[in-house]
Amino acid sequence: MSSKIVIYSANNCPYCRKAKNYLEQNGFTYNEIDLTGNYDKIDELKQSTGHKTIPLIFVDDQFVGGYTDMIEKINSGELVLRQ
């Protein structure tokens, strides 16, 4: 069973693009929720996760962090994504 990946992103976010590019280049599918201009929802997600920036990445309904957090967890073996 493949990992369920959800990325909350915004159009002008370079780390959002990096996260999506990484996943695409490695053959993973994801659901993107574009929050461009939806500052209330962004603030709500930041509040609930304690994370200060976007993207906000969830894998199998667990908050992973942002792009850098995801890459660090993948590289350390803490996060294993399934295709």
Rosetta blueprint (number, residue, H / E / L):
1 M L
2 S L
3 S L
4 K L
5 I E
6 V E
7 I E
8 Y E
9 S E
10 A L
11 N L
12 N L
13 C L
14 P H
15 Y H
16 C H
17 R H
18 K H
19 A H
20 K H
21 N H
22 Y H
23 L H
24 E H
25 Q H
26 N L
27 G L
28 F L
29 T L
30 Y L
31 N E
32 E E
33 I E
34 D E
35 L L
36 T L
37 G L
38 N L
39 Y H
40 D H
41 K H
42 I H
43 D H
44 E H
45 L H
46 K H
47 Q H
48 S H
49 T H
50 G L
51 H L
52 K L
53 T L
54 I L
55 P L
56 L E
57 I E
58 F E
59 V E
60 D L
61 D L
62 Q E
63 F E
64 V E
65 G E
66 G L
67 Y H
68 T H
69 D H
70 M H
71 I H
72 E H
73 K H
74 I H
75 N H
76 S H
77 G L
78 E L
79 L L
80 V L
81 L L
82 R L
83 Q L
